[in-house]
């Protein structure tokens, strides 16, 4: 079975940085899939924030553009999300997701109906 496991969450102060990782297992299509990150804050809907497609093209939600960077290692089957200049609005649970075979709408592709896999999430807390 496909499994996505996120790690790297934690608590930081405003202006701090974190790097999240998502390790895929049992996913033979990893390098042929678009990978992305959602986040969900308390009382808010899940929001797609970053994707990296099979050609390494990336797309970001406006709320994180310029501060977050998504990357992937197809050999290790890991996706990363580097987060900088964090603020309290970035607090939430961050989920890794896979979409096969691509994300034609960029980050807007990340809707539940098209996901090939979704992780359990890792919690990020940013304090002021």
C-alpha positions in Angstrom: 0.0 0.0 0.0 1.1 3.5 -0.7 2.2 5.4 2.4 3.3 9.0 2.7 4.9 10.0 6.1 5.5 13.6 7.0 8.1 14.8 9.5 9.8 17.9 10.5 7.0 19.8 12.1 7.4 21.7 15.4 7.1 25.0 17.2 8.9 28.1 16.1 8.7 31.8 16.7 7.6 34.3 14.1 10.3 34.8 11.5 11.7 31.3 12.1 12.2 28.5 9.6 11.3 24.8 9.3 11.8 22.1 6.7 9.2 19.4 6.3 9.9 16.1 4.7 7.5 13.5 3.2 8.8 10.0 2.6 6.9 7.8 0.2 6.9 4.0 0.4 5.1 1.4 -1.6 4.7 4.0 -4.4 6.3 2.8 -7.6 4.8 5.8 -9.5 6.5 8.3 -7.3 8.7 9.9 -9.9 5.8 9.9 -12.3 3.5 11.7 -9.9 3.0 15.3 -9.0 3.6 15.8 -5.3 2.2 18.6 -3.1 1.5 19.9 0.3 -1.7 20.9 2.0 -2.2 22.6 5.3 -5.2 23.0 7.5 -5.5 25.5 10.3 -8.1 25.1 13.1 -11.4 26.3 11.9 -10.3 26.5 8.3 -10.6 24.3 5.2 -7.6 22.4 3.9 -5.5 24.6 1.6 -3.2 23.4 -1.1 0.0 25.4 -0.8 2.7 23.9 -3.0 3.1 21.4 -5.8 6.1 20.0 -7.7 5.3 18.2 -10.9 7.2 15.5 -12.7 9.2 18.0 -14.7 10.2 19.8 -11.5 7.9 22.7 -12.3 6.5 24.3 -9.1 3.4 26.3 -8.1 2.5 27.9 -4.8 -0.5 29.5 -3.1 -0.2 33.3 -2.9 -0.1 32.9 0.9 3.3 31.2 0.8 4.8 32.4 -2.4 8.3 33.8 -1.9 8.6 32.2 1.6 8.2 28.4 0.9 10.1 26.2 -1.5 9.1 22.7 -2.5 11.6 20.2 -3.8 11.8 16.4 -4.5 14.3 13.6 -4.5 13.1 10.9 -6.8 15.8 8.5 -5.8 15.0 8.7 -2.1 11.3 9.2 -2.9 11.1 12.2 -0.6 9.4 15.6 -1.0 10.6 18.6 1.0 9.0 21.9 2.0 11.3 24.6 3.1 9.5 27.2 5.0 11.0 30.6 5.9 9.8 33.8 7.6 7.0 31.9 9.3 4.2 33.8 10.9 1.3 32.7 13.1 -1.0 32.4 10.1 1.2 29.5 9.0 0.1 27.5 12.0 -1.6 24.3 11.1 -1.3 20.6 10.2 0.7 20.1 7.0 -0.1 17.1 4.8 1.8 15.6 1.9 -0.2 14.4 -1.1 0.4 12.7 -4.4 -1.5 13.3 -7.7 -1.0 10.9 -10.6 0.1 11.7 -13.2 0.4 15.5 -13.0 -0.9 18.7 -11.6 -2.2 20.6 -14.7 -3.8 23.3 -12.6 -0.8 23.7 -10.4 -1.6 24.0 -6.7 -5.3 24.2 -7.6 -5.1 20.6 -8.7 -4.9 19.6 -5.0 -8.5 18.6 -4.4 -9.5 15.4 -2.5 -11.1 13.7 -5.5 -7.9 13.4 -7.5 -5.4 12.5 -4.8 -3.6 9.2 -5.2 -2.3 9.3 -1.7 -2.4 11.6 1.4 -0.3 11.5 4.5 -1.4 11.8 8.1 0.2 15.3 8.5 2.7 17.0 10.8 1.9 19.9 13.1 3.5 23.3 12.7 3.0 26.0 15.4 4.2 29.5 14.9 4.1 31.8 18.0 4.2 35.5 18.0 
